[in-house]
C-alpha cells in the first residue's frame, strides 16, 4: 500500500473512532466552527460599513450624533461575542471528544496487546511498545483536539473570505491570488522537507524509549560491569539521531511561519498601494472603508493559509503515530482453533465422569467430537511429545525429532547447555509457539485441539525471572486464582514455605509491593511465585530454573515446599543445579536441540556419558 493510501486509511479509521461515540457532538462542533468563521468574516466586512456609513459622514458634521455609531458598534460587539462563545464551546466539546476517543483507542490497543502471541513481544522492545501509548497517542490528541477544528475553521474562513474579497474588489483579489501562489510554493517546498523528518522523529523517539527502558531494567547489570560509559555512548548515539531528526523537522517548520508572515506583510503593503491608486483614479468604486475592509480580509485570508501550512506538520506526525498504533491493532492475534475445554467434574454412582458447576477437586477435558459425540476425559497430566521439530524461524530448526513422555505424577528433568532447547520445549507445551512437525498430546488429546486458556490453566509455571505486580502480597499470590479465599492464599503460602517471612512483614499479607518487588529478596519473590503456582493446584507443573537465583539455605526451604507441591503431579524441571534433579523419574540430556541421553540418575551415572561428566564436574554447563 502506498503512503498516500495508507494516510487516507489511517485518517478514515481515526474518524471512525470519533463518529463511533461522538457523532452528534462532532456535528455541533462543526456548526460552532462554521459560526465562528462566519463571524470573523462578518466583522471584517463590517469595517467598510462602519467607516463609509458612520465615521466618514460624521467628519463633515459640526455637531455629530454618535448614537448611530454606538448602535453599530454594539452590533459589532455582539458579532465578536458570538464568535468568542463559539470558539469557547467548541474547544470544550473537542476536549471531551479527543480524550474520550483516545481512551477508546488505548483500551482497544491494550486489549489487542493482551491477545498477541508471545512472539510479538520477543521481537519488539518494550520501550517501542510503550511509545504507542505515550508519544503516538499524544500526536493523535493534538490532531483531534486542536488540529481538526482549526483546519475546518481555516478552510471555511478561507472560502468565506475569498467570496467577500471578490465582492469587494476583483483587482485586489487578483493581487492576493498572485501572492498566494508564491506562498503555496514556499509551503510545498518547506513542508515537503520537514514532513519526512517528523516521521523519522516519531520512529527515533520509539527507539530511544526502547533503549531507556532496557537500561532502567538492567541498571544493576550496568553498574556491576561498570558499563556506564558505554551505555552513555550508545544513548548519545541514539539521542544524536533523535536530535538530528527533530532539528531538521523543526528547522524547516520554524522557517515556514516567518516566511509566510513576511509575504503576508508584503501583500498588505501592495494592497494599500494598489487600493489607493484605484481609489484615487475612481476604478472599481473603491472607498476608504472598502480598502480598510479589504486589508482586514487579506489578513483573514492569508493568516489561515499560513496556519494551515503549519498544521500540515501536525497532521504528518499524527498520521505517523496513527499508523504505528493501527499497525499494532492489525497484528495477527494469537490463533486458537482449539475446541476442547477444561471443566469441573466428578464421578457419578456408575463411575462415569460428569460435568459440575463447582470445584470438586477434579477436572476433566470436555471433548466435543465432530460427529456430535461428547466425551469427558479426566485431567491427569499425561504429556507426550512425538517426533517434534521446531524452529523460531522456518529455516532454522531449534529442536530435532524430540520424543518423550511424562506419566501422571512423574518428574521429568531437562539438562543441557544454554541454547540446548530446554525452555523451548516448555514453550511448546504451553503453546506459546506451535510445533513445525510432530505432535504433543495431553491426556491423549493433541494440544492443538485444546483451547489455549484451558491448556495453560492446567499447567502451573514457576520461572527463573519472577514477575510481581504492584499491589499486596495477597493479591500477587491470588493472581493464580482470582476466586481464591484468604484461607486458600495462606494455605498456598504455607505449602511454598512463604508463610513464615510474610507473617513477619509489617502488614503481613496486606503488605504493598511495587512491580519489581524491590523491598523483597530474590528468594522471597521466588517463594511468592511458587505460592502463586500452588494456588492454581494444577495437575502439571513446569519449573524453569526456579531455584537458580536462590542461595543454598533458601533453596532447601524452597525445595521442601516444591516437593510437597510436586506430589502427585506431572512435573517438568529445568535446572542447572543437578542436585535438584537427582530424584527425577527421568532425566533428559539435550544438546543443540537433540536428546543425547535419557534415564534416571543412577542409569546415567552408570553410563558415564555427558550427564556423568556434568555431575562429576568433568565439564560444566555453559
PAKOL-355573 format. One record per residue (C-alpha): z, x, y; residue in three letters. Coordinates in steps of 0.02 Angstrom, whole numbers, padded with zeros to 5 digits, always signed. Layout:
! PAKOL-355573
ZXYALA ...
***
This chain:
! PAKOL-355573
+00000+00000+00000UNK -00049+00075+00170UNK +00079+00098+00308UNK +00020-00048+00418UNK +00028-00168+00271UNK +00200-00103+00224UNK +00261-00130+00403UNK +00193-00308+00402UNK +00278-00346+00236UNK +00442-00270+00299UNK +00438-00374+00458UNK +00398-00534+00361UNK +00544-00504+00244UNK +00660-00472+00390UNK +00609-00635+00474UNK +00631-00719+00306UNK +00815-00671+00310UNK +00832-00734+00490UNK +00750-00902+00452UNK +00847-00925+00290UNK +01008-00973+00383UNK +00970-00969+00569UNK +00803-01058+00593UNK +00872-01185+00719UNK +00972-01056+00815UNK +00823-00939+00822UNK +00716-01082+00891UNK +00849-01114+01025UNK +00846-00928+01069UNK +00657-00932+01089UNK +00672-01083+01206UNK +00803-00992+01309UNK +00696-00834+01313UNK +00548-00939+01372UNK +00657-01018+01507UNK +00723-00850+01569UNK +00545-00779+01578UNK +00479-00929+01673UNK +00623-00922+01798UNK +00584-00737+01826UNK +00402-00776+01871UNK +00451-00931+01971UNK +00570-00829+02078UNK +00430-00706+02119UNK +00311-00847+02168UNK +00449-00925+02274UNK +00446-00771+02387UNK +00272-00820+02452UNK +00331-00995+02498UNK +00493-00927+02572UNK +00401-00807+02690UNK +00248-00913+02736UNK +00329-01086+02742UNK +00503-01048+02809UNK +00531-00874+02882UNK +00364-00848+02974UNK +00369-01019+03065UNK +00549-00985+03120UNK +00495-00823+03206UNK +00396-00923+03336UNK +00539-01047+03369UNK +00659-01016+03515UNK +00799-01111+03426UNK +00757-01101+03240UNK +00826-01231+03120UNK +00900-01141+02970UNK +00929-01300+02868UNK +00760-01300+02776UNK +00781-01113+02740UNK +00956-01139+02670UNK +00891-01280+02559UNK +00751-01167+02496UNK +00874-01026+02463UNK +00985-01148+02369UNK +00838-01196+02258UNK +00801-01011+02231UNK +00984-00980+02186UNK +00977-01121+02058UNK +00823-01041+01979UNK +00914-00875+01965UNK +01068-00960+01891UNK +00962-01046+01758UNK +00885-00877+01714UNK +01056-00791+01705UNK +01130-00928+01595UNK +00979-00923+01480UNK +00998-00736+01456UNK +01186-00752+01429UNK +01172-00887+01296UNK +01026-00813+01200UNK +01114-00645+01191UNK +01271-00729+01122UNK +01172-00826+00993UNK +01072-00671+00943UNK +01235-00577+00912UNK +01282-00710+00784UNK +01108-00708+00707UNK +01099-00518+00695UNK +01272-00494+00620UNK +01251-00640+00500UNK +01080-00577+00444UNK +01146-00402+00416UNK +01293-00470+00317UNK +01171-00561+00204UNK +01064-00404+00184UNK +01217-00295+00146UNK +01282-00424+00021UNK +01115-00432-00069UNK +01095-00243-00062UNK +01266-00215-00140UNK +01235-00349-00270UNK +01069-00267-00314UNK +01151-00095-00319UNK +01276-00158-00448UNK +01130-00214-00558UNK +01038-00048-00552UNK +01037+00066-00704UNK +01139+00225-00711UNK +00976+00322-00697UNK +00957+00269-00515UNK +01125+00345-00467UNK +01085+00501-00567UNK +00927+00527-00466UNK +00988+00480-00289UNK +01126+00564-00190UNK +01274+00456-00146UNK +01255+00501+00038UNK +01075+00441+00037UNK +01129+00276-00040UNK +01269+00259+00088UNK +01143+00287+00227UNK +01063+00120+00180UNK +01224+00031+00228UNK +01252+00128+00391UNK +01103+00205+00481UNK +00968+00093+00407UNK +01060-00071+00437UNK +01106-00012+00613UNK +00922+00006+00658UNK +00894-00173+00598UNK +01042-00232+00703UNK +00963-00155+00858UNK +00796-00236+00822UNK +00866-00410+00786UNK +00999-00421+00923UNK +00907-00328+01062UNK +00728-00291+01014UNK +00658-00459+00957UNK +00719-00565+01105UNK +00668-00431+01230UNK +00496-00413+01154UNK +00468-00602+01156UNK +00534-00612+01334UNK +00420-00471+01390UNK +00266-00547+01309UNK +00298-00717+01390UNK +00336-00634+01557UNK +00176-00531+01549UNK +00068-00685+01511UNK +00151-00795+01643UNK +00146-00657+01774UNK -00037-00621+01740UNK -00081-00804+01767UNK +00020-00804+01930UNK -00067-00645+01990UNK -00240-00717+01957UNK -00195-00873+02056UNK -00127-00767+02199UNK -00265-00636+02214UNK -00407-00589+02096UNK -00450-00422+02183UNK -00269-00363+02173UNK -00261-00420+01992UNK -00413-00312+01950UNK -00324-00163+02030UNK -00171-00197+01922UNK -00278-00206+01764UNK -00360-00039+01805UNK -00191+00046+01820UNK -00133-00048+01664UNK -00271+00035+01562UNK -00203+00205+01614UNK -00025+00151+01569UNK -00080+00092+01396UNK -00171+00257+01363UNK -00014+00355+01408UNK +00092+00239+01299UNK -00025+00255+01150UNK -00027+00444+01163UNK +00161+00467+01179UNK +00222+00334+01057UNK +00098+00394+00926UNK +00184+00564+00931UNK +00363+00503+00941UNK +00344+00368+00806UNK +00318+00488+00661UNK +00466+00593+00715UNK +00579+00440+00723UNK +00532+00402+00542UNK +00566+00583+00493UNK +00731+00574+00587UNK +00785+00424+00483UNK +00747+00517+00321UNK +00833+00677+00379UNK +00990+00580+00429UNK +01000+00515+00249UNK +00977+00693+00185UNK +01117+00756+00299UNK +01232+00615+00243UNK +01198+00659+00062UNK +01243+00842+00090UNK +01401+00799+00189UNK +01458+00679+00052UNK +01434+00816-00079UNK +01532+00942+00023UNK +01676+00821+00053UNK +01689+00780-00132UNK +01677+00963-00180UNK +01787+01035-00042UNK +01912+01111-00165UNK +01772+01198-00258UNK +01700+01262-00094UNK +01866+01338-00045UNK +01907+01407-00217UNK +01745+01504-00221UNK +01752+01549-00035UNK +01585+01461-00015UNK +01620+01402+00162UNK +01495+01516+00247UNK +01355+01471+00126UNK +01397+01285+00145UNK +01390+01303+00334UNK +01222+01393+00323UNK +01150+01257+00212UNK +01214+01120+00327UNK +01148+01214+00480UNK +00977+01216+00397UNK +00979+01027+00367UNK +01056+00994+00537UNK +00924+01104+00620UNK +00790+00999+00536UNK +00876+00840+00598UNK +00894+00914+00772UNK +00709+00961+00775UNK +00651+00787+00721UNK +00771+00700+00841UNK +00725+00815+00985UNK +00539+00788+00962UNK +00562+00600+00940UNK +00671+00581+01094UNK +00572+00708+01197UNK +00416+00601+01188UNK +00516+00442+01201UNK +00608+00502+01358UNK +00445+00558+01440UNK +00370+00385+01422UNK +00481+00285+01541UNK +00471+00406+01689UNK +00282+00421+01666UNK +00258+00233+01665UNK +00382+00208+01807UNK +00285+00329+01918UNK +00121+00244+01875UNK +00207+00081+01924UNK +00262+00155+02091UNK +00085+00218+02122UNK +00021+00042+02085UNK +00148-00029+02208UNK +00079+00083+02347UNK -00103+00043+02303UNK -00067-00146+02307UNK +00015-00128+02477UNK -00132-00031+02548UNK -00269-00140+02471UNK -00175-00301+02507UNK -00152-00251+02690UNK -00336-00209+02707UNK -00388-00375+02629UNK -00265-00474+02737UNK -00323-00390+02899UNK -00504-00425+02856UNK -00466-00603+02801UNK -00529-00577+02624UNK -00459-00694+02492UNK -00345-00785+02613UNK -00202-00665+02582UNK -00045-00690+02687UNK +00107-00581+02712UNK +00202-00694+02593UNK +00064-00682+02463UNK +00064-00491+02472UNK +00254-00485+02457UNK +00248-00605+02309UNK +00108-00505+02227UNK +00207-00343+02247UNK +00351-00426+02157UNK +00234-00497+02024UNK +00158-00325+01994UNK +00331-00256+01957UNK +00366-00405+01844UNK +00202-00366+01755UNK +00214-00176+01735UNK +00401-00165+01702UNK +00394-00269+01539UNK +00246-00164+01482UNK +00349-00006+01512UNK +00497-00080+01420UNK +00386-00147+01282UNK +00320+00028+01251UNK +00499+00088+01240UNK +00537-00047+01112UNK +00398+00022+01002UNK +00512+00166+00952UNK +00649+00042+00910UNK +00526-00054+00803UNK +00467+00105+00716UNK +00646+00156+00674UNK +00692-00019+00617UNK +00537-00030+00506UNK +00580+00140+00430UNK +00759+00082+00397UNK +00698-00086+00333UNK +00576-00003+00213UNK +00716+00105+00142UNK +00828-00048+00121UNK +00694-00153+00039UNK +00644-00007-00073UNK +00821-00011-00142UNK +00812-00200-00161UNK +00645-00185-00250UNK +00709-00058-00376UNK +00694-00118-00555UNK +00864-00189-00608UNK +00941-00142-00773UNK +00844-00241-00903UNK +00945-00340-01027UNK +00843-00426-01161UNK +00997-00450-01271UNK +01049-00620-01334UNK +01196-00580-01449UNK +01359-00614-01357UNK +01542-00571-01385UNK +01660-00720-01407UNK +01841-00756-01450UNK +01853-00801-01634UNK +01968-00845-01778UNK +01951-00889-01961UNK +01969-01069-02020UNK +02055-01125-02179UNK +01899-01082-02280UNK +01892-00905-02211UNK +01740-00939-02102UNK +01731-00866-01927UNK +01734-00997-01789UNK +01723-00979-01601UNK +01876-01017-01493UNK +01904-01035-01307UNK +02059-00924-01302UNK +02104-00746-01351UNK +02164-00738-01532UNK +02160-00551-01557UNK +01996-00569-01649UNK +01820-00551-01581UNK +01651-00594-01654UNK +01468-00569-01615UNK +01382-00736-01584UNK +01207-00709-01655UNK +01082-00847-01619UNK +00934-00810-01734UNK +00757-00853-01684UNK +00747-00985-01820UNK +00893-01077-01738UNK +01023-01018-01863UNK +01191-00974-01783UNK +01289-00831-01859UNK +01460-00760-01815UNK +01491-00578-01863UNK +01666-00508-01847UNK +01680-00367-01722UNK +01744-00219-01821UNK +01670-00066-01736UNK +01547-00005-01868UNK +01422+00101-01773UNK +01268+00187-01844UNK +01133+00296-01768UNK +00972+00304-01867UNK +00845+00443-01829UNK +00875+00434-01642UNK +00764+00532-01524UNK +00793+00529-01337UNK +00746+00618-01176UNK +00790+00579-00995UNK +00609+00625-00961UNK +00475+00562-01083UNK +00404+00736-01112UNK +00571+00824-01131UNK +00674+00768-01280UNK +00863+00799-01275UNK +00910+00726-01445UNK +00810+00757-01603UNK +00823+00647-01759UNK +01009+00606-01740UNK +01080+00506-01885UNK +01266+00472-01906UNK +01386+00330-01937UNK +01565+00284-01895UNK +01651+00155-02001UNK +01788+00044-01929UNK +01944+00145-01896UNK +01860+00314-01913UNK +01872+00453-01786UNK +01710+00550-01760UNK +01712+00708-01655UNK +01565+00791-01567UNK +01573+00978-01544UNK +01445+01092-01462UNK +01399+01192-01310UNK +01369+01113-01141UNK +01200+01027-01145UNK +01201+01005-01333UNK +01188+00815-01313UNK +01367+00756-01343UNK +01384+00647-01189UNK +01204+00588-01206UNK +01247+00508-01373UNK +01390+00409-01294UNK +01274+00357-01151UNK +01154+00286-01281UNK +01292+00193-01372UNK +01338+00109-01206UNK +01153+00079-01170UNK +01160+00169-01004UNK +00994+00232-01070UNK +00886+00167-01212UNK +00826+00274-01357UNK +00646+00333-01362UNK +00640+00315-01550UNK +00758+00261-01688UNK +00896+00130-01689UNK +01080+00111-01650UNK +01170-00027-01746UNK +01339-00103-01705UNK +01415-00202-01849UNK +01240-00209-01922UNK +01160-00276-01761UNK +01032-00175-01666UNK +01118-00145-01497UNK +00957-00192-01405UNK +00993-00371-01462UNK +01169-00368-01388UNK +01191-00416-01206UNK +01243-00260-01112UNK +01402-00329-01030UNK +01463-00389-01201UNK +01419-00223-01283UNK +01514-00124-01151UNK +01661-00245-01157UNK +01682-00199-01340UNK +01689-00013-01300UNK +01833+00073-01212UNK +01794+00234-01119UNK +01906+00374-01056UNK +01809+00504-00959UNK +01849+00679-00901UNK +01819+00630-00720UNK +01942+00493-00680UNK +01887+00360-00556UNK +02029+00267-00474UNK +02009+00136-00339UNK +02105+00101-00180UNK +02246-00019-00225UNK +02406-00022-00326UNK +02429+00066-00492UNK +02446-00106-00570UNK +02276-00156-00502UNK +02197+00005-00566UNK +02262-00024-00742UNK +02213-00207-00733UNK +02035-00151-00693UNK +02013-00153-00882UNK +02055-00339-00889UNK +02071-00445-00732UNK +02161-00583-00827UNK +02295-00470-00900UNK +02476-00515-00863UNK +02602-00394-00790UNK +02680-00379-00963UNK +02511-00330-01036UNK +02490-00198-00900UNK +02660-00123-00937UNK +02629-00126-01124UNK +02463-00033-01100UNK +02550+00095-00989UNK +02684+00122-01121UNK +02552+00144-01254UNK +02469+00278-01148UNK +02639+00359-01109UNK +02611+00321-00924UNK +02758+00202-00902UNK +02882+00344-00878UNK +02806+00426-00725UNK +02753+00258-00650UNK +02933+00194-00659UNK +02992+00344-00558UNK +02871+00312-00415UNK +02946+00232-00257UNK +02862+00062-00283UNK +02829+00081-00470UNK +02676-00014-00524UNK +02652-00077-00346UNK +02631+00100-00277UNK +02474+00108-00171UNK +02349+00246-00205UNK +02185+00289-00121UNK +02018+00301-00207UNK +02045+00483-00254UNK +02224+00456-00315UNK +02269+00605-00206UNK +02457+00578-00224UNK +02447+00590-00415UNK +02422+00740-00525UNK +02267+00756-00633UNK +02370+00718-00787UNK +02445+00561-00709UNK +02274+00499-00658UNK +02211+00527-00834UNK +02359+00430-00906UNK +02316+00283-00793UNK +02136+00294-00854UNK +02194+00289-01035UNK +02309+00141-00997UNK +02160+00052-00920UNK +02061+00077-01081UNK +02211+00024-01186UNK +02224-00140-01090UNK +02049-00191-01144UNK +02104-00172-01325UNK +01928-00128-01385UNK +01883-00103-01569UNK +01787+00056-01524UNK +01827+00194-01401UNK +01738+00342-01325UNK +01845+00488-01265UNK +01736+00608-01166UNK +01836+00767-01133UNK +01984+00652-01099UNK +02115+00789-01107UNK +02015+00939-01046UNK +02093+00938-00871UNK +02273+00914-00932UNK +02399+01051-00966UNK +02458+01082-01144UNK +02627+00994-01122UNK +02547+00841-01042UNK +02411+00845-01173UNK +02543+00823-01308UNK +02610+00669-01217UNK +02436+00601-01190UNK +02384+00640-01368UNK +02532+00543-01437UNK +02479+00392-01333UNK +02298+00412-01382UNK +02344+00424-01567UNK +02428+00254-01550UNK +02278+00190-01454UNK +02155+00251-01586UNK +02245+00171-01734UNK +02127+00052-01824UNK +01985+00086-01700UNK +01819+00173-01714UNK +01833+00324-01600UNK +01705+00448-01537UNK +01785+00604-01466UNK +01702+00740-01363UNK +01816+00890-01343UNK +01809+01074-01303UNK +01986+01097-01369UNK +01953+01098-01555UNK +02138+01073-01591UNK +02117+00891-01534UNK +01983+00852-01665UNK +02062+00926-01822UNK +02114+00756-01887UNK +01941+00679-01863UNK +01861+00593-02011UNK +01700+00686-01972UNK +01656+00824-01851UNK +01476+00831-01791UNK +01419+01002-01728UNK +01273+00989-01608UNK +01156+01123-01543UNK +01012+01087-01424UNK +01011+00904-01472UNK +01013+00930-01660UNK +01151+00907-01788UNK +01175+01077-01870UNK +01339+01043-01962UNK +01445+00893-02011UNK +01603+00865-02112UNK +01792+00861-02092UNK +01892+01008-02026UNK +01929+01083-02196UNK +01749+01068-02257UNK +01679+01150-02101UNK +01806+01291-02106UNK +01761+01322-02288UNK +01575+01331-02243UNK +01614+01473-02121UNK +01470+01419-02009UNK +01461+01382-01823UNK +01617+01273-01821UNK +01716+01407-01914UNK +01664+01538-01786UNK +01706+01420-01643UNK +01876+01377-01715UNK +01924+01555-01755UNK +01859+01618-01588UNK +01715+01721-01657UNK +01619+01644-01512UNK +01665+01513-01383UNK +01587+01356-01318UNK +01482+01386-01165UNK 
***
